[in-house]
Amino acid sequence: MRPDFVLLEQRGLTTLAFVAIEGGEPVYTFYNNGTADTLMQIDEFPSAVFAETRILHCVGSVSLLGGSTPQAVIATAERLKGQALISFDPNIRANMAHDEAQYRALVGQMMGLADLVKVSAADLAWLMPGQTDAQIASAILGRGVSLLVITQGRHGVTAFAPNPGGPPVQLHVPAFPITVADTVGAGDAFSSGLLAALAERNIITATALYQLPIAELEQALRFASAVAAITTTRAGSNPPTRAEVEQFLAG
């Protein structure tokens, strides 16, 4: 048996994930009891992670659900806080949480470490039910977050930024008119597009994100929206190339 196979066997099995479409929406099923991705330890991370990382993107989803991985993820964010731009997408998987209170606490802890929070309207319905966008923005930005981005599917994207002494600055970017084939991966596509747009503008600190002009933020959100829009026009969670995004925006 190959040495890498032996290592994988010792480490744990690979998580299996299945997705089905029910009522036009993706429904996920995971088999991850004691699998390798739940067993991460902070001391296993190479030193380069903490010396060279400029943007850290944490996707809540299954990484905060169980095992040692949640604490490894949080410890990594804590060590990089103030050194790198920390982005967080809760990507809630409530049906997989064995301890809902603990899961909510971990999501809240990660939000408190993040400079940028990208969250879907569907996730907010579970995280902060019954609250208005203004209330949600006030609560999340109050944790020290420099930018809150709420994705709302066909209703576009709304972003909120702190405004000392006044209500949060609000910016809405409409959705592109497209024919949707598959929404799986749209949220991750949006996040990758937004972080790419920010990196190209050298927005790699909380201060730089806080000081980003509204016009530049709008361009970054439009770019991210285009990445997500193209992804949803084809089946299989297949994100676009840079050339495809530029052509889409030009059109």
N, C-alpha and C positions, 0 to 999 in steps of 0.2 A: 504494500500500500504506500502511496506517495506520502512524504512527510507533511505536506500541507493538508492532505486529507485527514491525517492523524491529528494534526493540530485542531482542525475544525471539529472533529469528533470530540476531542477533549474540551473544547470551548463551549460547544452546544450546537444544537441543530439550527438551521436557517428558518426564519419566520416565513410562513406562507400567507399570502394575502390574495383574496378573491374579491372581485367587484362585479356587481350585477346592476342593471338599470331597472328600477321599479318606479312606475309613474313618471318617467322622464328624468329621475334623479338617481345618481349612483348610490348604491348601498354596499358597504364594505364588510367583509368577514376576515378576521385574522386568526391564525393559529400560532401563538407566540408564547406558550407556557414554558418558561425556562429556556427560551431560545437565545442564541448568541448575542443578539442585539439588546437583550435585557441585562447583560452581564458586564457592561463596560465599567471600568475603574479609572479614576482620574490619574492614577500613577502609570497607566498604560499609554497615556498620550505622549507623543514625542515632544521634546523641549521646543522644537521649532514651532509648534502650535502656539505657544505662549510668547515666543520671540518674534515671529514673523506675521501673525494674523493681523489683518487690518479691518476686516469685516467678518463678524461671526453671525451666522444665521441659524437660529434654533427653531425647529418645527416641533411643536408640542406633540400632537398626534400620539404615536405609540412610545415616544422617547420619555414621556413623563408618567407612564402607566404603572411600571413595576420593576422589580429587581433593583440592581445597583445603578442602572443607567441614569435615572432621574437625578441622583445626587452627583454623578459624574458630570452631567450636562450643566447643572447649576453651579458646581464648583468651577467649571471651565469659564462660565460667564462671569462669575465673581472675580476670577483672576484676571480676566481681560477687561473688566469694567474700567473705563477711563483710558484704556490703551487702544482699544479697537471699537469700531461702531458695532453695537450689538442689536441685531434684528430678531424679532420673535413673532412667529405665527402660531397661535394656539392650536389651530386645526383640530378641533375637539373630536374625540372619539368617546363620548359619554357612555355608550353601550358596552365599552370594554373596561370601564373603571370598576374595579372591585371595591374600592373605598372612595366614594364620591367626594367626601369632605377633604380627604387627603389630596385627591386629584385637583380639586378647586384650589387648595392651598398652594400646590406646586405651580399651577398656572399663574396664580397671583404673585408668587415669589419670582417667577421668571419675568412677569410684566414689570415688576419693580426693578429688575436689573437691565431691562431693555431701553435702548434709546429710540428705537423704531418698533412700533407694534402694528402689524398688518393683521386684520381680523375680518372674517366674513360676517355678514348680517345674520346668517344662520347660526354661527358660533355664539354671537352676542345674545341671541334669543335664549340660549341655554345658560351662558355665563351671567348675564345681567338682564333677566326677563322683565318686561314691563317698563323699562327705562327708555327715555327719549335719547336721541343722538347727543343732545346737549349735555344731558346728565352723564351719559357714558363717557363723552369726551372729557368732561370735568373730572370724573373719577380716575380715568386712566392717565390723563396728563398730570394729574395731581401726584402720581407716583414718581414723577421725574422724567417721564417719557417726552422726547423732543418732537415726535411726530406720530400721530395715530392715523392709520389709513383703514377705512371700512369699505370692503368690496361688497357690492350690492347686485351682482349679476347684470341683468338687462337694464337696471336702473343706474348703472355707472359706479363711480368711486367718489367717496367723500373723505377729504383729509382734514384733520384738525391739528393746529399747532398752538403752543402756549402763547398767551398774550398778557404779560404782567399788568395787573391793574384793570383788566377787562375780560370779556368773554373770549374763549379761544378763537383764533383765526380759522375760518372755514373756507374750504375750496372744493368745488364739485366739478368732476370731469365726466361728461356723459359717456355712455357706452357706445361703441361703434355698431352700426346696423349690419348684422351678419346673420347667416343661417347656421344655427348651432347643430353640430353632429354629435358631439361628445364633450361633456363638461369635466370629465376626469382629468385631473392635472392642471385645471385652469388656475387654481390658487397658487400652486407652486410656480407656474409659468409667470404669473403676475409678479410674484416676489422676486424671481430671478431677473425679470426685466427691470424692476424698480431698483434693485441693488446694482445691476450693471450700469444703469443710468446715473446713479449716485456716484459710483466708483469712477466713472468717466469724468465726473465733475470734481473729483478729489474730495468727496464728502465721506470721510472715513473717521470722523469724530462726532461726538454729540454736539459740540459747539458749532462745528461746520454745518451740521444738519439744522440746528436751531437758527442759524444765520442765513440759511438758503433763501434767496429771494423767491417770492411767490411765482413769478414768471418761470423761473428755473424749475421749481417744484411742479408746476403744471405740465411742463414739457416732459419731466421724468415720469409723471403719472400717465400721461398720454402714451408714452413709449411702453410702459408696463402694461397698460390696457390693450395696446396693439398686440403685444406678445401673447397675452391671455386670449384675446379674441381670435387670433389666427389658430391657436392651439385647439380651440373649441370647434373650429370649422371642419376638423378632420378627426376620424376615429383613432383611438389608440394612444391618447396622451402624447402626441408627437409635436414637440415645440418647434418653432420656426428658426430659420437661420437669420443672421443679422440683415442680410440682403433682402430677405422676404419681409422683414419688419419695415425696413426703409421704403420698400416699394409699396407696401400697404399704407403707410403714413402719407406717402407722396400722392397716392391715389385718392 
